[in-house]
Amino acid sequence: MTYTIYNGHTPKFMGNLLSMSQNSSYKVRSSTNHLAILKRLKTNYLQNTFGYSSRMVWNGIPINIKKSPRIIAFKANFKLLLQNSQ
């Protein structure tokens, strides 16, 4: 879901669920690595929400997988990543 939101293949209201780091004036690691913005949580309850957990997973994915040209390639590469990490 995060891949489709990041690539703009979802309705606009879903795009508002995740904030990706973007900086057009100069390049910083968070924007060049396509990282999601993590907000500081005041309670542990919010760690179980889609917005927070999807950002944590997305930021842990290597850049070459995030830049997959199609969802099918992304899913296959992500599945290989999960299998190799076990």
PDB file with one MODEL, atoms N, CA, C and O in Angstrom:
MODEL        1
ATOM      1  N   MET A   1       0.826  -1.185   0.000  1.00  0.00           N
ATOM      2  CA  MET A   1       0.000   0.000   0.000  1.00  0.00           C
ATOM      3  C   MET A   1       0.876   1.257   0.000  1.00  0.00           C
ATOM      4  O   MET A   1       0.580   2.230  -0.693  1.00  0.00           O
ATOM      5  N   THR A   2       1.947   1.224   0.778  1.00  0.00           N
ATOM      6  CA  THR A   2       2.823   2.386   0.857  1.00  0.00           C
ATOM      7  C   THR A   2       3.463   2.678  -0.498  1.00  0.00           C
ATOM      8  O   THR A   2       3.616   3.839  -0.876  1.00  0.00           O
ATOM      9  N   TYR A   3       3.834   1.637  -1.221  1.00  0.00           N
ATOM     10  CA  TYR A   3       4.419   1.819  -2.559  1.00  0.00           C
ATOM     11  C   TYR A   3       3.426   2.539  -3.476  1.00  0.00           C
ATOM     12  O   TYR A   3       3.805   3.470  -4.186  1.00  0.00           O
ATOM     13  N   THR A   4       2.165   2.117  -3.466  1.00  0.00           N
ATOM     14  CA  THR A   4       1.167   2.748  -4.341  1.00  0.00           C
ATOM     15  C   THR A   4       0.880   4.183  -3.913  1.00  0.00           C
ATOM     16  O   THR A   4       0.659   5.048  -4.760  1.00  0.00           O
ATOM     17  N   ILE A   5       0.880   4.440  -2.614  1.00  0.00           N
ATOM     18  CA  ILE A   5       0.672   5.811  -2.134  1.00  0.00           C
ATOM     19  C   ILE A   5       1.845   6.690  -2.561  1.00  0.00           C
ATOM     20  O   ILE A   5       1.648   7.802  -3.051  1.00  0.00           O
ATOM     21  N   TYR A   6       3.066   6.188  -2.372  1.00  0.00           N
ATOM     22  CA  TYR A   6       4.250   6.965  -2.711  1.00  0.00           C
ATOM     23  C   TYR A   6       4.315   7.294  -4.200  1.00  0.00           C
ATOM     24  O   TYR A   6       4.741   8.386  -4.578  1.00  0.00           O
ATOM     25  N   ASN A   7       3.895   6.358  -5.041  1.00  0.00           N
ATOM     26  CA  ASN A   7       3.949   6.562  -6.483  1.00  0.00           C
ATOM     27  C   ASN A   7       2.700   7.212  -7.061  1.00  0.00           C
ATOM     28  O   ASN A   7       2.576   7.333  -8.279  1.00  0.00           O
ATOM     29  N   GLY A   8       1.781   7.628  -6.213  1.00  0.00           N
ATOM     30  CA  GLY A   8       0.618   8.385  -6.652  1.00  0.00           C
ATOM     31  C   GLY A   8      -0.444   7.576  -7.367  1.00  0.00           C
ATOM     32  O   GLY A   8      -1.166   8.107  -8.212  1.00  0.00           O
ATOM     33  N   HIS A   9      -0.550   6.283  -7.037  1.00  0.00           N
ATOM     34  CA  HIS A   9      -1.540   5.429  -7.683  1.00  0.00           C
ATOM     35  C   HIS A   9      -2.771   5.217  -6.802  1.00  0.00           C
ATOM     36  O   HIS A   9      -3.494   4.235  -6.970  1.00  0.00           O
ATOM     37  N   THR A  10      -3.003   6.112  -5.887  1.00  0.00           N
ATOM     38  CA  THR A  10      -4.151   6.017  -4.998  1.00  0.00           C
ATOM     39  C   THR A  10      -4.902   7.345  -5.008  1.00  0.00           C
ATOM     40  O   THR A  10      -4.368   8.359  -5.457  1.00  0.00           O
ATOM     41  N   PRO A  11      -6.141   7.341  -4.514  1.00  0.00           N
ATOM     42  CA  PRO A  11      -6.862   8.614  -4.394  1.00  0.00           C
ATOM     43  C   PRO A  11      -6.121   9.577  -3.468  1.00  0.00           C
ATOM     44  O   PRO A  11      -5.337   9.156  -2.617  1.00  0.00           O
ATOM     45  N   LYS A  12      -6.375  10.851  -3.641  1.00  0.00           N
ATOM     46  CA  LYS A  12      -5.663  11.898  -2.914  1.00  0.00           C
ATOM     47  C   LYS A  12      -5.782  11.765  -1.394  1.00  0.00           C
ATOM     48  O   LYS A  12      -4.820  12.027  -0.673  1.00  0.00           O
ATOM     49  N   PHE A  13      -6.958  11.359  -0.904  1.00  0.00           N
ATOM     50  CA  PHE A  13      -7.124  11.264   0.545  1.00  0.00           C
ATOM     51  C   PHE A  13      -6.189  10.214   1.145  1.00  0.00           C
ATOM     52  O   PHE A  13      -5.783  10.340   2.301  1.00  0.00           O
ATOM     53  N   MET A  14      -5.844   9.186   0.379  1.00  0.00           N
ATOM     54  CA  MET A  14      -4.911   8.175   0.880  1.00  0.00           C
ATOM     55  C   MET A  14      -3.485   8.715   0.877  1.00  0.00           C
ATOM     56  O   MET A  14      -2.682   8.355   1.738  1.00  0.00           O
ATOM     57  N   GLY A  15      -3.173   9.564  -0.071  1.00  0.00           N
ATOM     58  CA  GLY A  15      -1.859  10.175  -0.114  1.00  0.00           C
ATOM     59  C   GLY A  15      -1.587  11.048   1.088  1.00  0.00           C
ATOM     60  O   GLY A  15      -0.433  11.272   1.453  1.00  0.00           O
ATOM     61  N   ASN A  16      -2.648  11.543   1.707  1.00  0.00           N
ATOM     62  CA  ASN A  16      -2.493  12.372   2.903  1.00  0.00           C
ATOM     63  C   ASN A  16      -2.147  11.553   4.142  1.00  0.00           C
ATOM     64  O   ASN A  16      -1.774  12.118   5.171  1.00  0.00           O
ATOM     65  N   LEU A  17      -2.267  10.214   4.056  1.00  0.00           N
ATOM     66  CA  LEU A  17      -1.939   9.367   5.198  1.00  0.00           C
ATOM     67  C   LEU A  17      -0.438   9.327   5.471  1.00  0.00           C
ATOM     68  O   LEU A  17      -0.007   9.193   6.616  1.00  0.00           O
ATOM     69  N   LEU A  18       0.351   9.445   4.403  1.00  0.00           N
ATOM     70  CA  LEU A  18       1.807   9.358   4.538  1.00  0.00           C
ATOM     71  C   LEU A  18       2.449  10.624   4.030  1.00  0.00           C
ATOM     72  O   LEU A  18       2.038  11.182   3.012  1.00  0.00           O
ATOM     73  N   SER A  19       3.445  11.066   4.736  1.00  0.00           N
ATOM     74  CA  SER A  19       4.208  12.232   4.307  1.00  0.00           C
ATOM     75  C   SER A  19       5.611  11.765   3.958  1.00  0.00           C
ATOM     76  O   SER A  19       6.335  11.243   4.805  1.00  0.00           O
ATOM     77  N   MET A  20       5.979  11.958   2.710  1.00  0.00           N
ATOM     78  CA  MET A  20       7.317  11.591   2.277  1.00  0.00           C
ATOM     79  C   MET A  20       8.210  12.821   2.318  1.00  0.00           C
ATOM     80  O   MET A  20       7.764  13.941   2.068  1.00  0.00           O
ATOM     81  N   SER A  21       9.454  12.596   2.631  1.00  0.00           N
ATOM     82  CA  SER A  21      10.416  13.689   2.711  1.00  0.00           C
ATOM     83  C   SER A  21      10.737  14.186   1.311  1.00  0.00           C
ATOM     84  O   SER A  21      11.149  13.408   0.451  1.00  0.00           O
ATOM     85  N   GLN A  22      10.549  15.486   1.082  1.00  0.00           N
ATOM     86  CA  GLN A  22      10.861  16.093  -0.198  1.00  0.00           C
ATOM     87  C   GLN A  22      11.505  17.437   0.062  1.00  0.00           C
ATOM     88  O   GLN A  22      11.022  18.224   0.877  1.00  0.00           O
ATOM     89  N   ASN A  23      12.576  17.691  -0.622  1.00  0.00           N
ATOM     90  CA  ASN A  23      13.250  18.967  -0.471  1.00  0.00           C
ATOM     91  C   ASN A  23      13.783  19.347  -1.838  1.00  0.00           C
ATOM     92  O   ASN A  23      14.750  18.749  -2.310  1.00  0.00           O
ATOM     93  N   SER A  24      13.186  20.308  -2.469  1.00  0.00           N
ATOM     94  CA  SER A  24      13.566  20.660  -3.830  1.00  0.00           C
ATOM     95  C   SER A  24      14.763  21.602  -3.898  1.00  0.00           C
ATOM     96  O   SER A  24      15.390  21.707  -4.952  1.00  0.00           O
ATOM     97  N   SER A  25      15.102  22.293  -2.806  1.00  0.00           N
ATOM     98  CA  SER A  25      16.174  23.274  -2.878  1.00  0.00           C
ATOM     99  C   SER A  25      17.564  22.642  -2.765  1.00  0.00           C
ATOM    100  O   SER A  25      18.513  23.153  -3.359  1.00  0.00           O
ATOM    101  N   TYR A  26      17.704  21.564  -2.029  1.00  0.00           N
ATOM    102  CA  TYR A  26      18.984  20.865  -1.952  1.00  0.00           C
ATOM    103  C   TYR A  26      18.737  19.417  -1.564  1.00  0.00           C
ATOM    104  O   TYR A  26      17.696  19.082  -0.998  1.00  0.00           O
ATOM    105  N   LYS A  27      19.707  18.560  -1.874  1.00  0.00           N
ATOM    106  CA  LYS A  27      19.544  17.133  -1.629  1.00  0.00           C
ATOM    107  C   LYS A  27      20.021  16.771  -0.232  1.00  0.00           C
ATOM    108  O   LYS A  27      21.137  17.093   0.175  1.00  0.00           O
ATOM    109  N   VAL A  28      19.144  16.095   0.480  1.00  0.00           N
ATOM    110  CA  VAL A  28      19.479  15.562   1.791  1.00  0.00           C
ATOM    111  C   VAL A  28      19.171  14.067   1.765  1.00  0.00           C
ATOM    112  O   VAL A  28      18.425  13.604   0.903  1.00  0.00           O
ATOM    113  N   ARG A  29      19.743  13.304   2.708  1.00  0.00           N
ATOM    114  CA  ARG A  29      19.560  11.855   2.695  1.00  0.00           C
ATOM    115  C   ARG A  29      18.105  11.435   2.753  1.00  0.00           C
ATOM    116  O   ARG A  29      17.723  10.473   2.087  1.00  0.00           O
ATOM    117  N   SER A  30      17.288  12.120   3.522  1.00  0.00           N
ATOM    118  CA  SER A  30      15.899  11.715   3.669  1.00  0.00           C
ATOM    119  C   SER A  30      15.115  11.832   2.371  1.00  0.00           C
ATOM    120  O   SER A  30      14.204  11.040   2.130  1.00  0.00           O
ATOM    121  N   SER A  31      15.451  12.805   1.531  1.00  0.00           N
ATOM    122  CA  SER A  31      14.715  12.946   0.270  1.00  0.00           C
ATOM    123  C   SER A  31      15.310  12.070  -0.815  1.00  0.00           C
ATOM    124  O   SER A  31      14.567  11.548  -1.646  1.00  0.00           O
ATOM    125  N   THR A  32      16.629  11.890  -0.839  1.00  0.00           N
ATOM    126  CA  THR A  32      17.234  11.063  -1.881  1.00  0.00           C
ATOM    127  C   THR A  32      17.022   9.583  -1.624  1.00  0.00           C
ATOM    128  O   THR A  32      17.078   8.788  -2.562  1.00  0.00           O
ATOM    129  N   ASN A  33      16.783   9.191  -0.389  1.00  0.00           N
ATOM    130  CA  ASN A  33      16.519   7.784  -0.068  1.00  0.00           C
ATOM    131  C   ASN A  33      15.035   7.474  -0.007  1.00  0.00           C
ATOM    132  O   ASN A  33      14.651   6.361   0.352  1.00  0.00           O
ATOM    133  N   HIS A  34      14.200   8.436  -0.350  1.00  0.00           N
ATOM    134  CA  HIS A  34      12.745   8.256  -0.378  1.00  0.00           C
ATOM    135  C   HIS A  34      12.222   7.793   0.977  1.00  0.00           C
ATOM    136  O   HIS A  34      11.501   6.799   1.063  1.00  0.00           O
ATOM    137  N   LEU A  35      12.582   8.502   2.018  1.00  0.00           N
ATOM    138  CA  LEU A  35      12.157   8.148   3.360  1.00  0.00           C
ATOM    139  C   LEU A  35      10.835   8.804   3.705  1.00  0.00           C
ATOM    140  O   LEU A  35      10.541   9.917   3.269  1.00  0.00           O
ATOM    141  N   ALA A  36      10.041   8.093   4.497  1.00  0.00           N
ATOM    142  CA  ALA A  36       8.801   8.647   5.006  1.00  0.00           C
ATOM    143  C   ALA A  36       9.114   9.438   6.272  1.00  0.00           C
ATOM    144  O   ALA A  36      10.024   9.087   7.023  1.00  0.00           O
ATOM    145  N   ILE A  37       8.375  10.481   6.498  1.00  0.00           N
ATOM    146  CA  ILE A  37       8.583  11.322   7.674  1.00  0.00           C
ATOM    147  C   ILE A  37       7.963  10.636   8.893  1.00  0.00           C
ATOM    148  O   ILE A  37       6.773  10.319   8.901  1.00  0.00           O
ATOM    149  N   LEU A  38       8.778  10.414   9.913  1.00  0.00           N
ATOM    150  CA  LEU A  38       8.288   9.837  11.160  1.00  0.00           C
ATOM    151  C   LEU A  38       8.023  10.949  12.158  1.00  0.00           C
ATOM    152  O   LEU A  38       8.895  11.767  12.452  1.00  0.00           O
ATOM    153  N   LYS A  39       6.819  10.960  12.662  1.00  0.00           N
ATOM    154  CA  LYS A  39       6.460  11.970  13.650  1.00  0.00           C
ATOM    155  C   LYS A  39       6.685  11.388  15.046  1.00  0.00           C
ATOM    156  O   LYS A  39       6.486  10.195  15.275  1.00  0.00           O
ATOM    157  N   ARG A  40       7.099  12.242  15.961  1.00  0.00           N
ATOM    158  CA  ARG A  40       7.307  11.803  17.342  1.00  0.00           C
ATOM    159  C   ARG A  40       5.957  11.454  17.965  1.00  0.00           C
ATOM    160  O   ARG A  40       5.008  12.237  17.915  1.00  0.00           O
ATOM    161  N   LEU A  41       5.897  10.270  18.546  1.00  0.00           N
ATOM    162  CA  LEU A  41       4.663   9.799  19.154  1.00  0.00           C
ATOM    163  C   LEU A  41       4.645  10.117  20.639  1.00  0.00           C
ATOM    164  O   LEU A  41       5.658  10.005  21.329  1.00  0.00           O
ATOM    165  N   LYS A  42       3.481  10.511  21.111  1.00  0.00           N
ATOM    166  CA  LYS A  42       3.342  10.815  22.527  1.00  0.00           C
ATOM    167  C   LYS A  42       2.863   9.594  23.313  1.00  0.00           C
ATOM    168  O   LYS A  42       3.042   9.523  24.529  1.00  0.00           O
ATOM    169  N   THR A  43       2.251   8.630  22.610  1.00  0.00           N
ATOM    170  CA  THR A  43       1.775   7.413  23.277  1.00  0.00           C
ATOM    171  C   THR A  43       2.207   6.187  22.482  1.00  0.00           C
ATOM    172  O   THR A  43       2.466   6.276  21.281  1.00  0.00           O
ATOM    173  N   ASN A  44       2.285   5.049  23.153  1.00  0.00           N
ATOM    174  CA  ASN A  44       2.612   3.799  22.483  1.00  0.00           C
ATOM    175  C   ASN A  44       1.448   3.293  21.636  1.00  0.00           C
ATOM    176  O   ASN A  44       1.647   2.490  20.725  1.00  0.00           O
ATOM    177  N   TYR A  45       0.256   3.752  21.926  1.00  0.00           N
ATOM    178  CA  TYR A  45      -0.937   3.314  21.205  1.00  0.00           C
ATOM    179  C   TYR A  45      -0.818   3.606  19.704  1.00  0.00           C
ATOM    180  O   TYR A  45      -1.258   2.799  18.886  1.00  0.00           O
ATOM    181  N   LEU A  46      -0.245   4.719  19.346  1.00  0.00           N
ATOM    182  CA  LEU A  46      -0.159   5.118  17.945  1.00  0.00           C
ATOM    183  C   LEU A  46       0.844   4.295  17.144  1.00  0.00           C
ATOM    184  O   LEU A  46       0.832   4.347  15.914  1.00  0.00           O
ATOM    185  N   GLN A  47       1.719   3.530  17.818  1.00  0.00           N
ATOM    186  CA  GLN A  47       2.665   2.686  17.103  1.00  0.00           C
ATOM    187  C   GLN A  47       1.987   1.564  16.340  1.00  0.00           C
ATOM    188  O   GLN A  47       2.588   0.979  15.439  1.00  0.00           O
ATOM    189  N   ASN A  48       0.752   1.257  16.682  1.00  0.00           N
ATOM    190  CA  ASN A  48       0.011   0.187  16.016  1.00  0.00           C
ATOM    191  C   ASN A  48      -0.843   0.684  14.853  1.00  0.00           C
ATOM    192  O   ASN A  48      -1.578  -0.101  14.254  1.00  0.00           O
ATOM    193  N   THR A  49      -0.761   1.952  14.529  1.00  0.00           N
ATOM    194  CA  THR A  49      -1.571   2.489  13.441  1.00  0.00           C
ATOM    195  C   THR A  49      -0.896   2.224  12.096  1.00  0.00           C
ATOM    196  O   THR A  49       0.311   1.990  12.028  1.00  0.00           O
ATOM    197  N   PHE A  50      -1.694   2.266  11.027  1.00  0.00           N
ATOM    198  CA  PHE A  50      -1.164   2.048   9.687  1.00  0.00           C
ATOM    199  C   PHE A  50      -0.115   3.089   9.340  1.00  0.00           C
ATOM    200  O   PHE A  50       0.947   2.750   8.819  1.00  0.00           O
ATOM    201  N   GLY A  51      -0.395   4.328   9.616  1.00  0.00           N
ATOM    202  CA  GLY A  51       0.507   5.403   9.245  1.00  0.00           C
ATOM    203  C   GLY A  51       1.900   5.235   9.828  1.00  0.00           C
ATOM    204  O   GLY A  51       2.892   5.383   9.115  1.00  0.00           O
ATOM    205  N   TYR A  52       1.986   4.929  11.115  1.00  0.00           N
ATOM    206  CA  TYR A  52       3.287   4.812  11.767  1.00  0.00           C
ATOM    207  C   TYR A  52       4.011   3.536  11.350  1.00  0.00           C
ATOM    208  O   TYR A  52       5.186   3.583  10.987  1.00  0.00           O
ATOM    209  N   SER A  53       3.318   2.394  11.399  1.00  0.00           N
ATOM    210  CA  SER A  53       3.984   1.131  11.097  1.00  0.00           C
ATOM    211  C   SER A  53       4.402   1.054   9.630  1.00  0.00           C
ATOM    212  O   SER A  53       5.448   0.483   9.323  1.00  0.00           O
ATOM    213  N   SER A  54       3.610   1.614   8.722  1.00  0.00           N
ATOM    214  CA  SER A  54       3.990   1.579   7.310  1.00  0.00           C
ATOM    215  C   SER A  54       5.206   2.467   7.051  1.00  0.00           C
ATOM    216  O   SER A  54       6.034   2.139   6.201  1.00  0.00           O
ATOM    217  N   ARG A  55       5.326   3.574   7.761  1.00  0.00           N
ATOM    218  CA  ARG A  55       6.510   4.429   7.623  1.00  0.00           C
ATOM    219  C   ARG A  55       7.760   3.713   8.124  1.00  0.00           C
ATOM    220  O   ARG A  55       8.824   3.820   7.513  1.00  0.00           O
ATOM    221  N   MET A  56       7.637   2.988   9.226  1.00  0.00           N
ATOM    222  CA  MET A  56       8.783   2.261   9.778  1.00  0.00           C
ATOM    223  C   MET A  56       9.258   1.188   8.800  1.00  0.00           C
ATOM    224  O   MET A  56      10.458   1.050   8.564  1.00  0.00           O
ATOM    225  N   VAL A  57       8.330   0.436   8.237  1.00  0.00           N
ATOM    226  CA  VAL A  57       8.694  -0.610   7.280  1.00  0.00           C
ATOM    227  C   VAL A  57       9.285   0.017   6.023  1.00  0.00           C
ATOM    228  O   VAL A  57      10.311  -0.446   5.525  1.00  0.00           O
ATOM    229  N   TRP A  58       8.648   1.066   5.505  1.00  0.00           N
ATOM    230  CA  TRP A  58       9.112   1.720   4.278  1.00  0.00           C
ATOM    231  C   TRP A  58      10.539   2.250   4.427  1.00  0.00           C
ATOM    232  O   TRP A  58      11.354   2.103   3.516  1.00  0.00           O
ATOM    233  N   ASN A  59      10.836   2.852   5.547  1.00  0.00           N
ATOM    234  CA  ASN A  59      12.172   3.408   5.759  1.00  0.00           C
ATOM    235  C   ASN A  59      13.234   2.323   5.890  1.00  0.00           C
ATOM    236  O   ASN A  59      14.420   2.602   5.709  1.00  0.00           O
ATOM    237  N   GLY A  60      12.834   1.089   6.201  1.00  0.00           N
ATOM    238  CA  GLY A  60      13.773  -0.020   6.314  1.00  0.00           C
ATOM    239  C   GLY A  60      14.059  -0.734   5.002  1.00  0.00           C
ATOM    240  O   GLY A  60      14.939  -1.593   4.941  1.00  0.00           O
ATOM    241  N   ILE A  61      13.322  -0.386   3.953  1.00  0.00           N
ATOM    242  CA  ILE A  61      13.503  -1.042   2.653  1.00  0.00           C
ATOM    243  C   ILE A  61      14.648  -0.364   1.904  1.00  0.00           C
ATOM    244  O   ILE A  61      14.729   0.864   1.879  1.00  0.00           O
ATOM    245  N   PRO A  62      15.540  -1.160   1.290  1.00  0.00           N
ATOM    246  CA  PRO A  62      16.635  -0.559   0.509  1.00  0.00           C
ATOM    247  C   PRO A  62      16.105   0.276  -0.661  1.00  0.00           C
ATOM    248  O   PRO A  62      15.032  -0.004  -1.197  1.00  0.00           O
ATOM    249  N   ILE A  63      16.859   1.294  -1.047  1.00  0.00           N
ATOM    250  CA  ILE A  63      16.448   2.251  -2.076  1.00  0.00           C
ATOM    251  C   ILE A  63      16.201   1.584  -3.424  1.00  0.00           C
ATOM    252  O   ILE A  63      15.296   1.995  -4.151  1.00  0.00           O
ATOM    253  N   ASN A  64      16.987   0.562  -3.774  1.00  0.00           N
ATOM    254  CA  ASN A  64      16.796  -0.069  -5.076  1.00  0.00           C
ATOM    255  C   ASN A  64      15.448  -0.779  -5.164  1.00  0.00           C
ATOM    256  O   ASN A  64      14.883  -0.881  -6.253  1.00  0.00           O
ATOM    257  N   ILE A  65      14.927  -1.265  -4.058  1.00  0.00           N
ATOM    258  CA  ILE A  65      13.597  -1.884  -4.065  1.00  0.00           C
ATOM    259  C   ILE A  65      12.516  -0.808  -4.106  1.00  0.00           C
ATOM    260  O   ILE A  65      11.514  -0.968  -4.804  1.00  0.00           O
ATOM    261  N   LYS A  66      12.705   0.280  -3.372  1.00  0.00           N
ATOM    262  CA  LYS A  66      11.721   1.370  -3.385  1.00  0.00           C
ATOM    263  C   LYS A  66      11.544   1.961  -4.777  1.00  0.00           C
ATOM    264  O   LYS A  66      10.450   2.394  -5.138  1.00  0.00           O
ATOM    265  N   LYS A  67      12.625   1.979  -5.562  1.00  0.00           N
ATOM    266  CA  LYS A  67      12.575   2.574  -6.894  1.00  0.00           C
ATOM    267  C   LYS A  67      12.143   1.586  -7.975  1.00  0.00           C
ATOM    268  O   LYS A  67      12.329   1.858  -9.161  1.00  0.00           O
ATOM    269  N   SER A  68      11.574   0.453  -7.589  1.00  0.00           N
ATOM    270  CA  SER A  68      11.096  -0.520  -8.575  1.00  0.00           C
ATOM    271  C   SER A  68      10.111   0.159  -9.515  1.00  0.00           C
ATOM    272  O   SER A  68       9.253   0.920  -9.067  1.00  0.00           O
ATOM    273  N   PRO A  69      10.224  -0.110 -10.828  1.00  0.00           N
ATOM    274  CA  PRO A  69       9.383   0.592 -11.787  1.00  0.00           C
ATOM    275  C   PRO A  69       7.903   0.193 -11.744  1.00  0.00           C
ATOM    276  O   PRO A  69       7.035   0.973 -12.136  1.00  0.00           O
ATOM    277  N   ARG A  70       7.625  -1.007 -11.272  1.00  0.00           N
ATOM    278  CA  ARG A  70       6.236  -1.491 -11.238  1.00  0.00           C
ATOM    279  C   ARG A  70       5.963  -2.197  -9.915  1.00  0.00           C
ATOM    280  O   ARG A  70       6.878  -2.651  -9.228  1.00  0.00           O
ATOM    281  N   ILE A  71       4.687  -2.274  -9.582  1.00  0.00           N
ATOM    282  CA  ILE A  71       4.284  -2.897  -8.324  1.00  0.00           C
ATOM    283  C   ILE A  71       4.653  -4.373  -8.296  1.00  0.00           C
ATOM    284  O   ILE A  71       4.991  -4.900  -7.237  1.00  0.00           O
ATOM    285  N   ILE A  72       4.596  -5.044  -9.429  1.00  0.00           N
ATOM    286  CA  ILE A  72       4.938  -6.473  -9.482  1.00  0.00           C
ATOM    287  C   ILE A  72       6.413  -6.674  -9.132  1.00  0.00           C
ATOM    288  O   ILE A  72       6.755  -7.577  -8.368  1.00  0.00           O
ATOM    289  N   ALA A  73       7.272  -5.845  -9.683  1.00  0.00           N
ATOM    290  CA  ALA A  73       8.704  -5.935  -9.378  1.00  0.00           C
ATOM    291  C   ALA A  73       8.956  -5.599  -7.918  1.00  0.00           C
ATOM    292  O   ALA A  73       9.776  -6.245  -7.264  1.00  0.00           O
ATOM    293  N   PHE A  74       8.260  -4.597  -7.404  1.00  0.00           N
ATOM    294  CA  PHE A  74       8.416  -4.218  -6.001  1.00  0.00           C
ATOM    295  C   PHE A  74       8.040  -5.379  -5.093  1.00  0.00           C
ATOM    296  O   PHE A  74       8.779  -5.698  -4.162  1.00  0.00           O
ATOM    297  N   LYS A  75       6.915  -6.008  -5.348  1.00  0.00           N
ATOM    298  CA  LYS A  75       6.463  -7.119  -4.512  1.00  0.00           C
ATOM    299  C   LYS A  75       7.444  -8.283  -4.558  1.00  0.00           C
ATOM    300  O   LYS A  75       7.753  -8.875  -3.524  1.00  0.00           O
ATOM    301  N   ALA A  76       7.936  -8.616  -5.752  1.00  0.00           N
ATOM    302  CA  ALA A  76       8.886  -9.724  -5.884  1.00  0.00           C
ATOM    303  C   ALA A  76      10.185  -9.421  -5.148  1.00  0.00           C
ATOM    304  O   ALA A  76      10.711 -10.280  -4.441  1.00  0.00           O
ATOM    305  N   ASN A  77      10.699  -8.218  -5.308  1.00  0.00           N
ATOM    306  CA  ASN A  77      11.947  -7.838  -4.629  1.00  0.00           C
ATOM    307  C   ASN A  77      11.774  -7.757  -3.120  1.00  0.00           C
ATOM    308  O   ASN A  77      12.665  -8.144  -2.364  1.00  0.00           O
ATOM    309  N   PHE A  78      10.634  -7.256  -2.688  1.00  0.00           N
ATOM    310  CA  PHE A  78      10.371  -7.156  -1.252  1.00  0.00           C
ATOM    311  C   PHE A  78      10.233  -8.547  -0.642  1.00  0.00           C
ATOM    312  O   PHE A  78      10.713  -8.790   0.466  1.00  0.00           O
ATOM    313  N   LYS A  79       9.584  -9.455  -1.354  1.00  0.00           N
ATOM    314  CA  LYS A  79       9.443 -10.824  -0.873  1.00  0.00           C
ATOM    315  C   LYS A  79      10.819 -11.481  -0.732  1.00  0.00           C
ATOM    316  O   LYS A  79      11.078 -12.178   0.250  1.00  0.00           O
ATOM    317  N   LEU A  80      11.699 -11.259  -1.712  1.00  0.00           N
ATOM    318  CA  LEU A  80      13.062 -11.802  -1.612  1.00  0.00           C
ATOM    319  C   LEU A  80      13.806 -11.211  -0.417  1.00  0.00           C
ATOM    320  O   LEU A  80      14.531 -11.922   0.280  1.00  0.00           O
ATOM    321  N   LEU A  81      13.630  -9.927  -0.182  1.00  0.00           N
ATOM    322  CA  LEU A  81      14.250  -9.284   0.971  1.00  0.00           C
ATOM    323  C   LEU A  81      13.784  -9.934   2.271  1.00  0.00           C
ATOM    324  O   LEU A  81      14.595 -10.201   3.158  1.00  0.00           O
ATOM    325  N   LEU A  82      12.496 -10.186   2.386  1.00  0.00           N
ATOM    326  CA  LEU A  82      11.962 -10.804   3.595  1.00  0.00           C
ATOM    327  C   LEU A  82      12.468 -12.231   3.759  1.00  0.00           C
ATOM    328  O   LEU A  82      12.782 -12.651   4.873  1.00  0.00           O
ATOM    329  N   GLN A  83      12.550 -12.977   2.669  1.00  0.00           N
ATOM    330  CA  GLN A  83      13.036 -14.355   2.748  1.00  0.00           C
ATOM    331  C   GLN A  83      14.509 -14.398   3.126  1.00  0.00           C
ATOM    332  O   GLN A  83      14.925 -15.268   3.892  1.00  0.00           O
ATOM    333  N   ASN A  84      15.296 -13.482   2.605  1.00  0.00           N
ATOM    334  CA  ASN A  84      16.730 -13.468   2.903  1.00  0.00           C
ATOM    335  C   ASN A  84      17.030 -12.986   4.309  1.00  0.00           C
ATOM    336  O   ASN A  84      18.094 -13.287   4.850  1.00  0.00           O
ATOM    337  N   SER A  85      16.107 -12.240   4.912  1.00  0.00           N
ATOM    338  CA  SER A  85      16.355 -11.715   6.258  1.00  0.00           C
ATOM    339  C   SER A  85      16.014 -12.729   7.349  1.00  0.00           C
ATOM    340  O   SER A  85      16.321 -12.501   8.520  1.00  0.00           O
ATOM    341  N   GLN A  86      15.394 -13.827   6.985  1.00  0.00           N
ATOM    342  CA  GLN A  86      15.016 -14.830   8.000  1.00  0.00           C
ATOM    343  C   GLN A  86      16.057 -15.856   8.199  1.00  0.00           C
ATOM    344  O   GLN A  86      15.884 -16.761   9.015  1.00  0.00           O
TER     345      GLN A  86
ENDMDL
END
